[in-house]
Amino acid sequence: MDMLMALAVSIGVLIALWVKVGAMASLAVPAGIVAWALFFAAGGKTQGLQKTIASTLSGVVWVWIAMALIGMMNMGSYAWVIIGVVAFILVIQSKLPALSFIPGAFCGAAVTAWAAPADPKGYLMVRSPSSRGQCWASSRRWVPE
């Protein structure tokens, strides 16, 4: 079996397990799949993992701040401007080597906006094994009681 076939089989099995276990544990399954994709897009290995974690978490933080600002200050009609500023920040922060993976920042921001947790406790850091290391899924859907 060549390397690509081994990678395809192992990732196929791991994604299937992630979907099954993630759904049972009420985790944001797409976040884990996006994290895996970013890990490979960033080049894999340790450096890809570091860039993925740092950039994705920056996107999570910036969008959470924007959502909190919009909600606390009742600025819904100006949300488009605030999100535009966040997009600017996500690109400009790439001057820092640890945050240089721009797609990771945007994916972290998008998954956070999709999950829309209303409370910081709504975020769950879940370690998921990959065939070459570990990726982090950075959000969990928060459902008010």
N, C-alpha and C positions, 0 to 999 in steps of 0.2 A: 504494500500500500504506500503510495507516495505521500509527501508531506501535505499537499492540498487536500487529498481525500481524508487523511487522518484528521486534519483541522476541521473539515466540513462535518464529518461524523461526530467528532467530540463536541463541537459547537451546537450542532443539531440536537444532540442528546441533552446538553446543558440548558439550552433554551427551552426545550420541552419540559424539563424538570422545573426550571424557573417559572414557567407559565403555570404549571400545576401547583407548586408550592406557594408561589406568590399570590395566586388567586385564593388559595385556602387561608393564607395569612393576611388577606386584605391589603397587600402591598401594591404599589403602582407598578404593575408588570412592565408597561412600556418604558418606564424610567430605567429599569435594569437592562432592557434590550438596547436602549439608546446608549447607555454607559458602555456596553460591550462594543457597540459599533464605534464609538469615539475612541476607545482603547486601541482598536485596530487602525482607525484612521490616523491616530497620532503616532503610529509606527510600532505599537506594541511594546513589549519589554518594559523595563523599569522606567525609562525616560517617557515613554508613551503613557504609562500609568500615572506618573507624577504630573505630567501636563494635563491629562484628563481630569484628575481629581482637583487640581488647583483651579483650572479654568472653569470647570463645571460648577464648582462651589462658588466661584465669584459670580457666575450668572444667577445662581440660586439666591445669593445674598443681595445682589443689586435689585432683582425683581421683588424679593420680599420687602426690601426697604421701600421700593416704589409703591407696591400694593398697600403697605402700611400707611405711607404718606397720603396716598389717594383716599384711603378709607377714613383715616383719622381726621383729615382736614376737609372731608367732603368735596374732593376735587375731581369727581367723576367726569365732569365736562372737559377737564384738562388732562385726562389720563393719556391721551394721545401724545401730548407734549412731553409729559414725564417719561413715558415709554421711549420716546425718541431720544431723550437725554440719556436714558439707560443704554440704549443701543450705541450711542456715541461713546459712552464710558467703556462698554464691552470691547469696542475696537481700540480705543486709545490706551487702555490698560495693557494691551499686547506688547507695549514697549518693555514691560517687565518680562524677563525670560520665563519665569514660572507661569505667567498668564498669557503666553504667546500663542496658544492654540485657540484662535478666535471661534472656530466652530463649536468647541466645547463650551465656551461661555454662552453662546446663543442657545445651544441645546439645553444647558442647565436652566437658563432663563425661560425657555419655552415650556419645559417640563414643569417647572415651578408654577408658571402662569396657568398651565393646564390643570395641575393638581389643586391649585388655589387654596392651600391651607390658610385658615384664618388665625392660626395661633402657631407660634414657633414649635410647640409640642407636636404639631402635626407632621414634622419632618422626622423620618426614621432613616438612620444610616444602616444599610444592609450590605454586608459583604457577600459577594457572589463569586464563586470560583470560576475562572476561565482556564483555558488550556495552557496559558502562558503566565498566569499571575492572578491577581484578583482585581475586580472592578467594583466600583461603589455605585449603588443606586441611591439617588439623593432625595427622594421624596416619597411621601405616603399620602394617600388621599385622607383628608380629615373630614369626618362626618359629625356635625353637631348632634348632641343628644337631645 
